[in-house]
C-alpha cells in the first residue's frame, strides 16, 4: 500500500472511559491551553495502543473535542511530532472519516454511540466498550482487517484496469 490508511479516533468512551471503568484505568487531568481542565479515566496502556496504531495509520481525531483534542491529549498519550488533524463531529463519524480519507482505506474506533451508522465502502467501524475504551481494542485484528480492505480494493482496481485494456 503506497499511502497509509486513515484511523479516526474518538475520545469519549475510547480514550477517556465512562465510569464505572471495566478495565484498569488511571485518572488524569487534561487541559487545553490551561483555559479549562477536566478529570478523566484513561485505560492503562492507552499510550502504547496509540503508539502502535500511529505506526500503521495516519490518525485523525473524530470527536466533539474538536480543536481541543490534540492539545488536551498529546502529552497524556505521548504523541510526538505534528499535531493530528481533527473532525469535530459527534454523530456521523464514519461518513466524516470516509470523506476525509478520500480513496484511502480507513477505520473508525468509537464507543458505538451512533449504533445505526453503517460503514461506507473501503472502511470499518470498530466499537469498543465505553467502560473499557482502548483496553477493549484488538489492535492486530483491526490492522489485519484494514489491510484486507486495501488488498480487496487493489484487486478490484486491477480487474477494472484489465477490462479497460482488453
mmCIF file of the C-alpha atoms, coordinates in Angstrom:
data_MODEL
# 
_entry.id   MODEL 
# 
loop_
_atom_site.group_PDB 
_atom_site.id 
_atom_site.type_symbol 
_atom_site.label_atom_id 
_atom_site.label_alt_id 
_atom_site.label_comp_id 
_atom_site.label_asym_id 
_atom_site.label_entity_id 
_atom_site.label_seq_id 
_atom_site.pdbx_PDB_ins_code 
_atom_site.Cartn_x 
_atom_site.Cartn_y 
_atom_site.Cartn_z 
_atom_site.occupancy 
_atom_site.B_iso_or_equiv 
_atom_site.pdbx_formal_charge 
_atom_site.auth_seq_id 
_atom_site.auth_comp_id 
_atom_site.auth_asym_id 
_atom_site.auth_atom_id 
_atom_site.pdbx_PDB_model_num 
ATOM 1   C CA . UNK A 1 1   ? 0.000   0.000  0.000   1.00 0.00 ? 1   UNK A CA 1 
ATOM 2   C CA . UNK A 1 2   ? 1.551   3.305  -1.041  1.00 0.00 ? 2   UNK A CA 1 
ATOM 3   C CA . UNK A 1 3   ? -0.496  5.549  1.244   1.00 0.00 ? 3   UNK A CA 1 
ATOM 4   C CA . UNK A 1 4   ? -1.101  4.807  4.863   1.00 0.00 ? 4   UNK A CA 1 
ATOM 5   C CA . UNK A 1 5   ? -4.684  4.102  5.883   1.00 0.00 ? 5   UNK A CA 1 
ATOM 6   C CA . UNK A 1 6   ? -6.625  6.602  7.978   1.00 0.00 ? 6   UNK A CA 1 
ATOM 7   C CA . UNK A 1 7   ? -7.761  5.880  11.529  1.00 0.00 ? 7   UNK A CA 1 
ATOM 8   C CA . UNK A 1 8   ? -10.480 8.005  13.047  1.00 0.00 ? 8   UNK A CA 1 
ATOM 9   C CA . UNK A 1 9   ? -10.077 8.001  16.821  1.00 0.00 ? 9   UNK A CA 1 
ATOM 10  C CA . UNK A 1 10  ? -12.901 9.124  19.088  1.00 0.00 ? 10  UNK A CA 1 
ATOM 11  C CA . UNK A 1 11  ? -12.130 10.320 22.610  1.00 0.00 ? 11  UNK A CA 1 
ATOM 12  C CA . UNK A 1 12  ? -15.169 9.896  24.859  1.00 0.00 ? 12  UNK A CA 1 
ATOM 13  C CA . UNK A 1 13  ? -15.647 6.205  25.563  1.00 0.00 ? 13  UNK A CA 1 
ATOM 14  C CA . UNK A 1 14  ? -12.425 5.326  23.727  1.00 0.00 ? 14  UNK A CA 1 
ATOM 15  C CA . UNK A 1 15  ? -9.506  7.285  25.180  1.00 0.00 ? 15  UNK A CA 1 
ATOM 16  C CA . UNK A 1 16  ? -11.479 8.598  28.165  1.00 0.00 ? 16  UNK A CA 1 
ATOM 17  C CA . UNK A 1 17  ? -13.620 5.767  29.525  1.00 0.00 ? 17  UNK A CA 1 
ATOM 18  C CA . UNK A 1 18  ? -17.029 6.098  31.108  1.00 0.00 ? 18  UNK A CA 1 
ATOM 19  C CA . UNK A 1 19  ? -17.461 5.292  34.799  1.00 0.00 ? 19  UNK A CA 1 
ATOM 20  C CA . UNK A 1 20  ? -17.606 2.768  36.250  1.00 0.00 ? 20  UNK A CA 1 
ATOM 21  C CA . UNK A 1 21  ? -14.484 1.536  34.473  1.00 0.00 ? 21  UNK A CA 1 
ATOM 22  C CA . UNK A 1 22  ? -14.435 -2.023 33.168  1.00 0.00 ? 22  UNK A CA 1 
ATOM 23  C CA . UNK A 1 23  ? -10.653 -2.150 32.805  1.00 0.00 ? 23  UNK A CA 1 
ATOM 24  C CA . UNK A 1 24  ? -7.593  -0.941 34.677  1.00 0.00 ? 24  UNK A CA 1 
ATOM 25  C CA . UNK A 1 25  ? -7.547  2.852  34.439  1.00 0.00 ? 25  UNK A CA 1 
ATOM 26  C CA . UNK A 1 26  ? -5.780  5.840  35.873  1.00 0.00 ? 26  UNK A CA 1 
ATOM 27  C CA . UNK A 1 27  ? -7.245  9.260  36.473  1.00 0.00 ? 27  UNK A CA 1 
ATOM 28  C CA . UNK A 1 28  ? -5.639  12.259 34.806  1.00 0.00 ? 28  UNK A CA 1 
ATOM 29  C CA . UNK A 1 29  ? -6.437  15.907 34.326  1.00 0.00 ? 29  UNK A CA 1 
ATOM 30  C CA . UNK A 1 30  ? -6.388  17.111 30.764  1.00 0.00 ? 30  UNK A CA 1 
ATOM 31  C CA . UNK A 1 31  ? -6.425  20.718 29.673  1.00 0.00 ? 31  UNK A CA 1 
ATOM 32  C CA . UNK A 1 32  ? -6.470  22.814 26.538  1.00 0.00 ? 32  UNK A CA 1 
ATOM 33  C CA . UNK A 1 33  ? -4.175  25.810 26.779  1.00 0.00 ? 33  UNK A CA 1 
ATOM 34  C CA . UNK A 1 34  ? -4.775  25.975 30.541  1.00 0.00 ? 34  UNK A CA 1 
ATOM 35  C CA . UNK A 1 35  ? -8.175  27.582 29.971  1.00 0.00 ? 35  UNK A CA 1 
ATOM 36  C CA . UNK A 1 36  ? -10.062 24.633 31.386  1.00 0.00 ? 36  UNK A CA 1 
ATOM 37  C CA . UNK A 1 37  ? -9.244  21.230 32.753  1.00 0.00 ? 37  UNK A CA 1 
ATOM 38  C CA . UNK A 1 38  ? -11.131 18.038 33.279  1.00 0.00 ? 38  UNK A CA 1 
ATOM 39  C CA . UNK A 1 39  ? -10.528 14.801 35.185  1.00 0.00 ? 39  UNK A CA 1 
ATOM 40  C CA . UNK A 1 40  ? -10.854 11.706 33.012  1.00 0.00 ? 40  UNK A CA 1 
ATOM 41  C CA . UNK A 1 41  ? -10.290 7.981  33.336  1.00 0.00 ? 41  UNK A CA 1 
ATOM 42  C CA . UNK A 1 42  ? -7.776  6.593  30.844  1.00 0.00 ? 42  UNK A CA 1 
ATOM 43  C CA . UNK A 1 43  ? -7.244  2.875  30.241  1.00 0.00 ? 43  UNK A CA 1 
ATOM 44  C CA . UNK A 1 44  ? -3.873  1.582  31.378  1.00 0.00 ? 44  UNK A CA 1 
ATOM 45  C CA . UNK A 1 45  ? -1.783  1.012  28.263  1.00 0.00 ? 45  UNK A CA 1 
ATOM 46  C CA . UNK A 1 46  ? -3.588  3.647  26.173  1.00 0.00 ? 46  UNK A CA 1 
ATOM 47  C CA . UNK A 1 47  ? -0.284  5.327  25.338  1.00 0.00 ? 47  UNK A CA 1 
ATOM 48  C CA . UNK A 1 48  ? 1.123   2.069  23.977  1.00 0.00 ? 48  UNK A CA 1 
ATOM 49  C CA . UNK A 1 49  ? -2.025  1.298  21.974  1.00 0.00 ? 49  UNK A CA 1 
ATOM 50  C CA . UNK A 1 50  ? -1.971  4.744  20.375  1.00 0.00 ? 50  UNK A CA 1 
ATOM 51  C CA . UNK A 1 51  ? 1.743   4.378  19.562  1.00 0.00 ? 51  UNK A CA 1 
ATOM 52  C CA . UNK A 1 52  ? 1.071   1.008  17.902  1.00 0.00 ? 52  UNK A CA 1 
ATOM 53  C CA . UNK A 1 53  ? -1.795  2.488  15.872  1.00 0.00 ? 53  UNK A CA 1 
ATOM 54  C CA . UNK A 1 54  ? 0.304   5.503  14.844  1.00 0.00 ? 54  UNK A CA 1 
ATOM 55  C CA . UNK A 1 55  ? 2.935   3.164  13.354  1.00 0.00 ? 55  UNK A CA 1 
ATOM 56  C CA . UNK A 1 56  ? 0.370   1.948  10.808  1.00 0.00 ? 56  UNK A CA 1 
ATOM 57  C CA . UNK A 1 57  ? -2.238  4.697  10.414  1.00 0.00 ? 57  UNK A CA 1 
ATOM 58  C CA . UNK A 1 58  ? -2.460  8.413  9.829   1.00 0.00 ? 58  UNK A CA 1 
ATOM 59  C CA . UNK A 1 59  ? -4.667  9.261  12.789  1.00 0.00 ? 59  UNK A CA 1 
ATOM 60  C CA . UNK A 1 60  ? -7.349  11.916 12.840  1.00 0.00 ? 60  UNK A CA 1 
ATOM 61  C CA . UNK A 1 61  ? -9.334  12.868 15.929  1.00 0.00 ? 61  UNK A CA 1 
ATOM 62  C CA . UNK A 1 62  ? -13.062 12.334 15.356  1.00 0.00 ? 62  UNK A CA 1 
ATOM 63  C CA . UNK A 1 63  ? -14.699 13.854 18.367  1.00 0.00 ? 63  UNK A CA 1 
ATOM 64  C CA . UNK A 1 64  ? -16.780 16.608 19.837  1.00 0.00 ? 64  UNK A CA 1 
ATOM 65  C CA . UNK A 1 65  ? -13.474 17.682 21.449  1.00 0.00 ? 65  UNK A CA 1 
ATOM 66  C CA . UNK A 1 66  ? -12.694 19.274 18.066  1.00 0.00 ? 66  UNK A CA 1 
ATOM 67  C CA . UNK A 1 67  ? -9.677  21.579 18.045  1.00 0.00 ? 67  UNK A CA 1 
ATOM 68  C CA . UNK A 1 68  ? -9.044  20.827 21.737  1.00 0.00 ? 68  UNK A CA 1 
ATOM 69  C CA . UNK A 1 69  ? -8.417  17.121 21.144  1.00 0.00 ? 69  UNK A CA 1 
ATOM 70  C CA . UNK A 1 70  ? -4.723  17.180 20.306  1.00 0.00 ? 70  UNK A CA 1 
ATOM 71  C CA . UNK A 1 71  ? -3.777  19.888 22.783  1.00 0.00 ? 71  UNK A CA 1 
ATOM 72  C CA . UNK A 1 72  ? -5.607  18.071 25.568  1.00 0.00 ? 72  UNK A CA 1 
ATOM 73  C CA . UNK A 1 73  ? -4.350  14.555 24.833  1.00 0.00 ? 73  UNK A CA 1 
ATOM 74  C CA . UNK A 1 74  ? -0.898  14.757 23.188  1.00 0.00 ? 74  UNK A CA 1 
ATOM 75  C CA . UNK A 1 75  ? 1.027   14.759 26.457  1.00 0.00 ? 75  UNK A CA 1 
ATOM 76  C CA . UNK A 1 76  ? -1.006  12.008 28.141  1.00 0.00 ? 76  UNK A CA 1 
ATOM 77  C CA . UNK A 1 77  ? -0.750  9.767  25.080  1.00 0.00 ? 77  UNK A CA 1 
ATOM 78  C CA . UNK A 1 78  ? 2.909   10.535 24.332  1.00 0.00 ? 78  UNK A CA 1 
ATOM 79  C CA . UNK A 1 79  ? 2.140   11.827 20.848  1.00 0.00 ? 79  UNK A CA 1 
ATOM 80  C CA . UNK A 1 80  ? 5.233   13.209 19.149  1.00 0.00 ? 80  UNK A CA 1 
ATOM 81  C CA . UNK A 1 81  ? 5.551   15.267 16.002  1.00 0.00 ? 81  UNK A CA 1 
ATOM 82  C CA . UNK A 1 82  ? 2.910   17.145 14.084  1.00 0.00 ? 82  UNK A CA 1 
ATOM 83  C CA . UNK A 1 83  ? -0.480  17.910 15.514  1.00 0.00 ? 83  UNK A CA 1 
ATOM 84  C CA . UNK A 1 84  ? -3.090  15.406 14.358  1.00 0.00 ? 84  UNK A CA 1 
ATOM 85  C CA . UNK A 1 85  ? -5.966  16.808 12.318  1.00 0.00 ? 85  UNK A CA 1 
ATOM 86  C CA . UNK A 1 86  ? -9.472  16.741 13.759  1.00 0.00 ? 86  UNK A CA 1 
ATOM 87  C CA . UNK A 1 87  ? -13.001 16.244 12.516  1.00 0.00 ? 87  UNK A CA 1 
ATOM 88  C CA . UNK A 1 88  ? -15.307 17.929 15.044  1.00 0.00 ? 88  UNK A CA 1 
ATOM 89  C CA . UNK A 1 89  ? -18.220 15.502 14.807  1.00 0.00 ? 89  UNK A CA 1 
ATOM 90  C CA . UNK A 1 90  ? -20.171 13.594 17.398  1.00 0.00 ? 90  UNK A CA 1 
ATOM 91  C CA . UNK A 1 91  ? -22.589 11.772 15.083  1.00 0.00 ? 91  UNK A CA 1 
ATOM 92  C CA . UNK A 1 92  ? -21.971 10.614 11.529  1.00 0.00 ? 92  UNK A CA 1 
ATOM 93  C CA . UNK A 1 93  ? -18.343 9.900  12.376  1.00 0.00 ? 93  UNK A CA 1 
ATOM 94  C CA . UNK A 1 94  ? -17.908 7.097  9.826   1.00 0.00 ? 94  UNK A CA 1 
ATOM 95  C CA . UNK A 1 95  ? -19.127 9.275  6.955   1.00 0.00 ? 95  UNK A CA 1 
ATOM 96  C CA . UNK A 1 96  ? -16.807 12.080 8.111   1.00 0.00 ? 96  UNK A CA 1 
ATOM 97  C CA . UNK A 1 97  ? -13.794 9.740  8.207   1.00 0.00 ? 97  UNK A CA 1 
ATOM 98  C CA . UNK A 1 98  ? -14.678 8.199  4.822   1.00 0.00 ? 98  UNK A CA 1 
ATOM 99  C CA . UNK A 1 99  ? -14.945 11.666 3.283   1.00 0.00 ? 99  UNK A CA 1 
ATOM 100 C CA . UNK A 1 100 ? -11.639 12.705 4.872   1.00 0.00 ? 100 UNK A CA 1 
ATOM 101 C CA . UNK A 1 101 ? -9.876  9.504  3.726   1.00 0.00 ? 101 UNK A CA 1 
ATOM 102 C CA . UNK A 1 102 ? -10.966 10.019 0.120   1.00 0.00 ? 102 UNK A CA 1 
ATOM 103 C CA . UNK A 1 103 ? -9.648  6.947  -1.708  1.00 0.00 ? 103 UNK A CA 1 
ATOM 104 C CA . UNK A 1 104 ? -7.605  5.519  1.172   1.00 0.00 ? 104 UNK A CA 1 
ATOM 105 C CA . UNK A 1 105 ? -8.719  2.597  3.354   1.00 0.00 ? 105 UNK A CA 1 
ATOM 106 C CA . UNK A 1 106 ? -9.875  3.716  6.774   1.00 0.00 ? 106 UNK A CA 1 
ATOM 107 C CA . UNK A 1 107 ? -11.167 2.578  10.136  1.00 0.00 ? 107 UNK A CA 1 
ATOM 108 C CA . UNK A 1 108 ? -13.030 4.353  12.909  1.00 0.00 ? 108 UNK A CA 1 
ATOM 109 C CA . UNK A 1 109 ? -12.709 3.451  16.583  1.00 0.00 ? 109 UNK A CA 1 
ATOM 110 C CA . UNK A 1 110 ? -15.588 4.754  18.676  1.00 0.00 ? 110 UNK A CA 1 
ATOM 111 C CA . UNK A 1 111 ? -17.815 3.723  21.556  1.00 0.00 ? 111 UNK A CA 1 
ATOM 112 C CA . UNK A 1 112 ? -20.839 2.897  19.436  1.00 0.00 ? 112 UNK A CA 1 
ATOM 113 C CA . UNK A 1 113 ? -22.875 5.952  20.420  1.00 0.00 ? 113 UNK A CA 1 
ATOM 114 C CA . UNK A 1 114 ? -24.249 6.065  16.883  1.00 0.00 ? 114 UNK A CA 1 
ATOM 115 C CA . UNK A 1 115 ? -25.090 2.340  16.638  1.00 0.00 ? 115 UNK A CA 1 
ATOM 116 C CA . UNK A 1 116 ? -27.175 2.781  13.473  1.00 0.00 ? 116 UNK A CA 1 
ATOM 117 C CA . UNK A 1 117 ? -24.307 4.192  11.444  1.00 0.00 ? 117 UNK A CA 1 
ATOM 118 C CA . UNK A 1 118 ? -23.108 1.911  8.651   1.00 0.00 ? 118 UNK A CA 1 
ATOM 119 C CA . UNK A 1 119 ? -19.555 1.821  7.369   1.00 0.00 ? 119 UNK A CA 1 
ATOM 120 C CA . UNK A 1 120 ? -19.302 3.324  3.893   1.00 0.00 ? 120 UNK A CA 1 
ATOM 121 C CA . UNK A 1 121 ? -17.172 1.366  1.430   1.00 0.00 ? 121 UNK A CA 1 
ATOM 122 C CA . UNK A 1 122 ? -13.456 0.808  1.980   1.00 0.00 ? 122 UNK A CA 1 
ATOM 123 C CA . UNK A 1 123 ? -13.729 1.271  5.726   1.00 0.00 ? 123 UNK A CA 1 
ATOM 124 C CA . UNK A 1 124 ? -14.638 -0.299 9.018   1.00 0.00 ? 124 UNK A CA 1 
ATOM 125 C CA . UNK A 1 125 ? -16.221 0.825  12.248  1.00 0.00 ? 125 UNK A CA 1 
ATOM 126 C CA . UNK A 1 126 ? -14.874 -0.752 15.414  1.00 0.00 ? 126 UNK A CA 1 
ATOM 127 C CA . UNK A 1 127 ? -16.960 -0.214 18.535  1.00 0.00 ? 127 UNK A CA 1 
ATOM 128 C CA . UNK A 1 128 ? -15.261 -0.552 21.901  1.00 0.00 ? 128 UNK A CA 1 
ATOM 129 C CA . UNK A 1 129 ? -16.963 -0.837 25.273  1.00 0.00 ? 129 UNK A CA 1 
ATOM 130 C CA . UNK A 1 130 ? -17.216 2.719  26.647  1.00 0.00 ? 130 UNK A CA 1 
ATOM 131 C CA . UNK A 1 131 ? -16.236 1.425  30.100  1.00 0.00 ? 131 UNK A CA 1 
ATOM 132 C CA . UNK A 1 132 ? -13.029 -0.159 28.739  1.00 0.00 ? 132 UNK A CA 1 
ATOM 133 C CA . UNK A 1 133 ? -12.112 2.110  25.815  1.00 0.00 ? 133 UNK A CA 1 
ATOM 134 C CA . UNK A 1 134 ? -8.801  1.335  24.150  1.00 0.00 ? 134 UNK A CA 1 
ATOM 135 C CA . UNK A 1 135 ? -8.317  -1.612 26.528  1.00 0.00 ? 135 UNK A CA 1 
ATOM 136 C CA . UNK A 1 136 ? -11.138 -3.292 24.559  1.00 0.00 ? 136 UNK A CA 1 
ATOM 137 C CA . UNK A 1 137 ? -9.470  -2.793 21.153  1.00 0.00 ? 137 UNK A CA 1 
ATOM 138 C CA . UNK A 1 138 ? -7.960  -5.783 19.347  1.00 0.00 ? 138 UNK A CA 1 
ATOM 139 C CA . UNK A 1 139 ? -5.215  -3.896 17.510  1.00 0.00 ? 139 UNK A CA 1 
ATOM 140 C CA . UNK A 1 140 ? -3.827  -6.806 15.440  1.00 0.00 ? 140 UNK A CA 1 
ATOM 141 C CA . UNK A 1 141 ? -7.336  -7.662 14.173  1.00 0.00 ? 141 UNK A CA 1 
ATOM 142 C CA . UNK A 1 142 ? -8.020  -4.025 13.310  1.00 0.00 ? 142 UNK A CA 1 
ATOM 143 C CA . UNK A 1 143 ? -4.769  -3.740 11.355  1.00 0.00 ? 143 UNK A CA 1 
ATOM 144 C CA . UNK A 1 144 ? -5.324  -7.059 9.592   1.00 0.00 ? 144 UNK A CA 1 
ATOM 145 C CA . UNK A 1 145 ? -8.867  -6.054 8.621   1.00 0.00 ? 145 UNK A CA 1 
ATOM 146 C CA . UNK A 1 146 ? -7.710  -2.687 7.274   1.00 0.00 ? 146 UNK A CA 1 
ATOM 147 C CA . UNK A 1 147 ? -5.066  -4.342 5.094   1.00 0.00 ? 147 UNK A CA 1 
ATOM 148 C CA . UNK A 1 148 ? -7.636  -6.873 3.848   1.00 0.00 ? 148 UNK A CA 1 
ATOM 149 C CA . UNK A 1 149 ? -9.809  -3.937 2.748   1.00 0.00 ? 149 UNK A CA 1 
ATOM 150 C CA . UNK A 1 150 ? -6.802  -2.416 0.974   1.00 0.00 ? 150 UNK A CA 1 
ATOM 151 C CA . UNK A 1 151 ? -5.939  -5.713 -0.757  1.00 0.00 ? 151 UNK A CA 1 
ATOM 152 C CA . UNK A 1 152 ? -9.530  -6.179 -1.945  1.00 0.00 ? 152 UNK A CA 1 
ATOM 153 C CA . UNK A 1 153 ? -9.550  -2.655 -3.340  1.00 0.00 ? 153 UNK A CA 1 
ATOM 154 C CA . UNK A 1 154 ? -6.261  -3.284 -5.198  1.00 0.00 ? 154 UNK A CA 1 
ATOM 155 C CA . UNK A 1 155 ? -7.691  -6.497 -6.679  1.00 0.00 ? 155 UNK A CA 1 
ATOM 156 C CA . UNK A 1 156 ? -10.826 -4.666 -7.819  1.00 0.00 ? 156 UNK A CA 1 
ATOM 157 C CA . UNK A 1 157 ? -8.781  -1.861 -9.374  1.00 0.00 ? 157 UNK A CA 1 
ATOM 158 C CA . UNK A 1 158 ? -6.594  -4.427 -11.138 1.00 0.00 ? 158 UNK A CA 1 
ATOM 159 C CA . UNK A 1 159 ? -9.609  -6.237 -12.621 1.00 0.00 ? 159 UNK A CA 1 
ATOM 160 C CA . UNK A 1 160 ? -11.104 -2.932 -13.812 1.00 0.00 ? 160 UNK A CA 1 
ATOM 161 C CA . UNK A 1 161 ? -7.803  -1.999 -15.438 1.00 0.00 ? 161 UNK A CA 1 
ATOM 162 C CA . UNK A 1 162 ? -7.704  -5.408 -17.167 1.00 0.00 ? 162 UNK A CA 1 
ATOM 163 C CA . UNK A 1 163 ? -11.220 -4.802 -18.532 1.00 0.00 ? 163 UNK A CA 1 
ATOM 164 C CA . UNK A 1 164 ? -10.137 -1.432 -19.929 1.00 0.00 ? 164 UNK A CA 1 
ATOM 165 C CA . UNK A 1 165 ? -7.057  -2.935 -21.592 1.00 0.00 ? 165 UNK A CA 1 
ATOM 166 C CA . UNK A 1 166 ? -8.932  -5.802 -23.268 1.00 0.00 ? 166 UNK A CA 1 
# 
